[in-house]
Amino acid sequence: MWTISNSYFVNLILPYHTLIWVLNMKCIDQVFLRHGLSKMGII
């Protein structure tokens, strides 16, 4: 019973966790890119 509910919970949470992680990575990439470009004097 625990295994079934646990796998269901994982299947329910994992897509949201992955989406949040991907969005965070994109935000971090954009901030890092912008900071790097402004440091080099491009922007």
N, C-alpha and C positions, 0 to 999 in steps of 0.2 A: 504493500500500500504506500509506504513512504517513498519507494523508488518511483512509482507512477506519478505521485504528486510532485516529487522533486524534479523529475524530467519535464513535467508540464510547466512548472514554475520557471525552469531554465529556458524552455522554449518561449515562454511568455516575456521574460525579462531580456534575454540575450539580444534580440533585434533592436530594442530601445537602447541598450547599453552600447551596441556597435554604432548605432546612428549618432548617439551623443559623442562617442569617441571620435568618429569621423568628422563631425562638425567642429569639435574642439581642435582637432589636428588642422583643419582648414583655417580656423581662426588664428591659431598659433603660427601657421605658415604665412598667412597674410600679414600679421603683425611683424613677424621676423623679416619678411621680404621688404616691407615698407621701411622698417627701421634700418635694414641693411642698405637699401637704396638711398635713403636720406643721409646716411652716414657717408656714403660715397659721393654725395652731392648731385645725384641724378634727379631726385625729386626736390 
